[in-house]
Amino acid sequence: MTVDQVFIIKKLQNLDEMLVAYSAVTRMPFATCDEESFNDQVWIFTDQDKMKAFAEKYKEEKKLILPVKVQKKDASMFYMNLFSMGINEVVFCDGDQENKIELTQIVRMPDVDALPENRKPILNPQLLLSAVYFLQELRKPGVEPDRVALKDLEEEMSANLTRSTYLMPVDVAKDENGKENVRLMFVQNKKGERFQPIFSDTGELVKHYRGKEVQNRLIQVPFGQLPRYMLQDVEGYVLNPEGINLILKKKQIELLNNYYNGKKETQKPEEK
């Protein structure tokens, strides 16, 4: 690492406030893939006008980008969330300078492999990253999705969905006799449809329950076991309601399980 690189990284680490490019449709940092290195990147700015120019460039592609301010006190958690998202590079735009920095040079990645199995956190970076890329293309406002063009992105996300294990909160309350009663939880959309929330990692779970007084326990559920925990009066599951907000309806889950367990059907699952 050169002296200039050290200086740039130190400057980024000591910013009182930084502007991060967020996707309006995933409510997560906007992700790009470098055409040469194939690194997965997010973009950080120090200048409002540069951030605006960046957003305008992608507006032509119908990708809506919003500036989100991240304070210095929240920077460590922000960078940790990038690890769980599968990002490995930050593009730091300081004035007219554009600097590509490996995420591990900014903050140290926790060595989760060194933890005992019962203490390892649930992380699904491949799933989150593939979902972000897919949804950034799918949810362009006012544009009819081109399913043929999206096929590879959808295939990758679908495969990662079935390989993943999820965090599912359950509400545990004791009755007057001290017996524990377990309730599966659900959320409801504006149409009155109910979905059970599941999460790719604890960071996404915390975002959903921030400021709410809940006494939840968490169970870890592989994708193939999701039907066992599904309530009868729900439409399905919603993955990361405060983030990508990906709806997984009952039929989609069934199709995905059949397709990726060797029982391939002619109809492929689709994201709604």
C-alpha positions as CSV (number, residue, x, y, z in Angstrom):
1,M,0.0,0.0,0.0
2,T,1.4,3.4,-1.0
3,V,1.6,6.5,1.2
4,D,-1.1,8.1,-0.9
5,Q,-3.4,5.1,-0.4
6,V,-2.9,5.1,3.4
7,F,-3.7,8.9,3.4
8,I,-6.9,8.3,1.4
9,I,-8.1,5.4,3.6
10,K,-7.4,7.5,6.8
11,K,-9.4,10.4,5.4
12,L,-12.3,8.1,4.6
13,Q,-12.2,6.5,8.1
14,N,-12.2,9.9,9.8
15,L,-15.0,11.6,7.9
16,D,-17.6,13.0,10.2
17,E,-20.2,12.3,7.6
18,M,-20.3,10.5,4.3
19,L,-22.8,10.3,1.5
20,V,-23.6,6.8,0.3
21,A,-25.4,5.9,-2.9
22,Y,-28.5,3.9,-2.0
23,S,-30.9,2.1,-4.3
24,A,-34.5,3.4,-3.9
25,V,-35.9,0.0,-4.9
26,T,-33.8,-2.2,-2.5
27,R,-33.3,0.3,0.3
28,M,-29.7,-0.9,0.4
29,P,-26.4,0.5,-0.9
30,F,-26.4,0.6,-4.7
31,A,-24.2,-2.1,-6.0
32,T,-22.1,-2.1,-9.2
33,C,-19.7,-4.7,-10.6
34,D,-16.4,-3.4,-11.9
35,E,-16.0,-4.3,-15.6
36,E,-12.3,-5.1,-15.3
37,S,-11.7,-6.5,-11.8
38,F,-15.3,-7.8,-11.3
39,N,-15.2,-6.4,-7.8
40,D,-18.6,-5.7,-6.2
41,Q,-18.7,-2.1,-5.2
42,V,-20.6,0.6,-3.4
43,W,-20.1,4.3,-3.8
44,I,-19.2,6.9,-1.2
45,F,-19.1,10.7,-1.7
46,T,-18.0,13.8,0.2
47,D,-19.6,16.2,-2.2
48,Q,-23.4,16.6,-2.7
49,D,-23.0,17.7,-6.4
50,K,-20.9,14.7,-7.3
51,M,-23.4,12.5,-5.6
52,K,-26.2,14.1,-7.6
53,A,-24.3,13.8,-10.9
54,F,-23.8,10.0,-10.2
55,A,-27.5,9.6,-9.5
56,E,-28.4,11.5,-12.7
57,K,-26.2,9.2,-14.8
58,Y,-28.2,6.1,-13.6
59,K,-31.5,7.9,-13.8
60,E,-31.2,7.6,-17.6
61,E,-31.2,3.8,-17.0
62,K,-34.3,4.1,-14.9
63,K,-32.3,3.3,-11.7
64,L,-33.3,5.6,-8.9
65,I,-30.4,6.4,-6.5
66,L,-30.8,8.3,-3.2
67,P,-28.1,9.9,-1.1
68,V,-28.0,8.5,2.4
69,K,-25.9,10.2,5.1
70,V,-23.8,7.9,7.3
71,Q,-22.3,9.5,10.5
72,K,-18.9,8.6,11.8
73,K,-20.4,6.9,14.8
74,D,-22.4,4.6,12.5
75,A,-19.6,3.9,10.0
76,S,-18.3,0.7,11.6
77,M,-21.8,-0.9,11.5
78,F,-22.2,0.3,7.9
79,Y,-19.0,-1.4,6.8
80,M,-19.9,-4.6,8.7
81,N,-23.2,-4.6,6.8
82,L,-21.3,-4.4,3.5
83,F,-19.6,-7.6,4.4
84,S,-22.9,-9.3,5.0
85,M,-24.1,-7.9,1.6
86,G,-21.1,-9.5,-0.2
87,I,-19.4,-6.2,-1.1
88,N,-15.6,-6.3,-1.4
89,E,-14.7,-2.8,-2.7
90,V,-15.6,0.8,-1.9
91,V,-15.4,3.6,-4.5
92,F,-14.5,6.7,-2.6
93,C,-15.2,9.9,-4.5
94,D,-13.5,12.8,-2.8
95,G,-14.0,15.8,-5.0
96,D,-12.7,15.0,-8.4
97,Q,-10.7,12.0,-7.2
98,E,-12.1,8.5,-7.5
99,N,-10.4,5.9,-5.4
100,K,-11.1,2.2,-5.3
101,I,-10.4,0.7,-1.9
102,E,-10.7,-2.9,-0.8
103,L,-13.2,-3.2,2.0
104,T,-10.8,-5.1,4.2
105,Q,-8.4,-2.2,4.0
106,I,-11.0,0.0,5.6
107,V,-12.2,-2.3,8.3
108,R,-11.2,-5.7,9.5
109,M,-13.7,-8.5,8.7
110,P,-14.6,-10.5,11.8
111,D,-13.2,-14.1,11.7
112,V,-16.5,-15.9,12.0
113,D,-14.8,-19.2,11.0
114,A,-12.9,-19.2,14.2
115,L,-16.1,-19.2,16.3
116,P,-17.7,-22.3,17.6
117,E,-20.5,-23.7,15.4
118,N,-23.2,-22.7,17.9
119,R,-21.9,-19.1,18.0
120,K,-21.4,-18.5,14.2
121,P,-23.8,-15.8,12.9
122,I,-26.1,-16.5,10.0
123,L,-24.8,-14.6,7.0
124,N,-26.0,-14.9,3.4
125,P,-23.7,-12.6,1.4
126,Q,-24.1,-14.5,-1.9
127,L,-27.9,-14.4,-1.6
128,L,-28.1,-10.7,-0.7
129,L,-25.7,-9.6,-3.5
130,S,-27.5,-11.7,-6.2
131,A,-30.9,-10.4,-5.0
132,V,-29.7,-6.8,-5.0
133,Y,-28.4,-7.0,-8.6
134,F,-31.6,-8.8,-9.8
135,L,-34.0,-6.3,-8.1
136,Q,-32.0,-3.2,-9.2
137,E,-32.8,-4.4,-12.7
138,L,-36.3,-5.8,-12.1
139,R,-37.8,-2.9,-10.2
140,K,-37.1,-0.1,-12.6
141,P,-40.1,2.3,-12.3
142,G,-42.3,2.6,-15.4
143,V,-40.3,-0.1,-17.2
144,E,-41.7,-3.6,-18.1
145,P,-39.2,-6.1,-16.9
146,D,-37.3,-8.0,-19.7
147,R,-37.4,-11.5,-18.3
148,V,-35.1,-12.9,-21.0
149,A,-32.4,-10.3,-20.1
150,L,-32.9,-11.0,-16.4
151,K,-32.8,-14.8,-16.7
152,D,-29.2,-15.3,-15.5
153,L,-29.6,-12.8,-12.6
154,E,-32.9,-14.5,-11.5
155,E,-31.3,-18.0,-11.8
156,E,-28.4,-17.0,-9.6
157,M,-30.7,-15.4,-7.0
158,S,-33.1,-18.4,-7.0
159,A,-30.2,-20.9,-6.5
160,N,-28.9,-18.8,-3.6
161,L,-32.3,-18.7,-2.0
162,T,-32.5,-22.4,-1.8
163,R,-29.0,-22.8,-0.5
164,S,-29.5,-20.3,2.4
165,T,-30.6,-20.6,6.0
166,Y,-32.7,-17.9,7.5
167,L,-33.4,-16.3,10.8
168,M,-37.1,-16.5,11.8
169,P,-38.3,-14.6,14.9
170,V,-40.9,-16.3,17.2
171,D,-42.7,-14.6,20.0
172,V,-42.5,-16.5,23.3
173,A,-44.8,-15.6,26.2
174,K,-45.5,-17.3,29.5
175,D,-49.0,-17.9,30.8
176,E,-50.2,-17.6,34.4
177,N,-48.8,-21.1,35.0
178,G,-45.4,-20.3,33.7
179,K,-45.9,-22.4,30.5
180,E,-44.3,-20.9,27.4
181,N,-46.5,-20.3,24.4
182,V,-44.7,-19.9,21.1
183,R,-46.3,-17.8,18.3
184,L,-45.0,-17.4,14.8
185,M,-45.0,-13.7,13.7
186,F,-46.4,-12.1,10.6
187,V,-46.5,-8.7,8.9
188,Q,-49.3,-7.2,6.8
189,N,-49.1,-5.1,3.7
190,K,-51.5,-2.4,2.5
191,K,-53.7,-4.9,0.7
192,G,-54.2,-6.8,4.0
193,E,-52.1,-9.7,2.9
194,R,-50.1,-11.4,5.6
195,F,-46.5,-12.7,5.3
196,Q,-44.1,-14.2,7.8
197,P,-40.9,-12.2,8.1
198,I,-37.5,-14.0,7.6
199,F,-34.1,-12.5,7.6
200,S,-30.8,-13.1,5.9
201,D,-28.7,-11.9,8.9
202,T,-29.1,-10.2,12.3
203,G,-28.4,-6.7,10.8
204,E,-31.5,-7.0,8.7
205,L,-33.5,-8.3,11.7
206,V,-32.4,-5.4,13.8
207,K,-33.5,-2.9,11.1
208,H,-37.0,-4.3,11.2
209,Y,-37.4,-4.3,15.0
210,R,-35.5,-1.2,15.8
211,G,-37.5,0.9,18.3
212,K,-40.0,-1.8,18.9
213,E,-40.5,-3.5,22.3
214,V,-40.5,-7.2,21.4
215,Q,-39.2,-10.3,23.2
216,N,-38.3,-12.6,20.3
217,R,-36.4,-15.7,20.0
218,L,-34.8,-16.7,16.8
219,I,-34.8,-20.0,15.0
220,Q,-32.6,-20.9,12.1
221,V,-34.6,-22.4,9.2
222,P,-33.1,-23.8,5.9
223,F,-35.0,-22.9,2.8
224,G,-36.3,-26.4,2.3
225,Q,-37.9,-26.4,5.8
226,L,-39.8,-23.1,5.3
227,P,-43.1,-24.8,4.4
228,R,-43.1,-26.6,7.8
229,Y,-43.2,-23.3,9.6
230,M,-45.8,-21.5,7.3
231,L,-49.1,-20.5,8.9
232,Q,-52.2,-21.4,7.1
233,D,-53.6,-17.9,6.7
234,V,-50.5,-16.2,5.2
235,E,-49.6,-15.7,1.6
236,G,-46.0,-16.8,2.2
237,Y,-42.8,-15.2,3.5
238,V,-41.1,-11.8,3.1
239,L,-37.3,-11.7,3.2
240,N,-35.8,-8.6,4.8
241,P,-38.9,-6.4,5.0
242,E,-36.9,-3.2,5.7
243,G,-34.4,-4.0,2.9
244,I,-35.0,-5.9,-0.3
245,N,-38.5,-6.8,0.8
246,L,-38.6,-9.9,-1.4
247,I,-41.9,-11.7,-1.4
248,L,-41.8,-15.5,-1.5
249,K,-45.3,-16.9,-2.0
250,K,-46.3,-20.5,-1.2
251,K,-46.3,-21.6,-4.8
252,Q,-42.9,-20.0,-5.5
253,I,-41.3,-21.8,-2.5
254,E,-42.8,-25.1,-3.7
255,L,-41.5,-24.6,-7.2
256,L,-38.0,-23.6,-6.0
257,N,-37.8,-26.6,-3.7
258,N,-38.9,-28.9,-6.5
259,Y,-36.6,-27.4,-9.2
260,Y,-33.4,-27.3,-7.1
261,N,-34.0,-30.7,-5.5
262,G,-33.9,-32.5,-8.9
263,K,-37.6,-32.5,-9.6
264,K,-37.3,-30.0,-12.4
265,E,-40.6,-28.7,-13.7
266,T,-41.3,-26.8,-16.9
267,Q,-42.5,-23.8,-15.0
268,K,-39.8,-21.7,-13.3
269,P,-40.5,-19.6,-10.2
270,E,-40.8,-15.9,-10.7
271,E,-40.3,-12.9,-8.4
272,K,-43.5,-10.9,-8.1
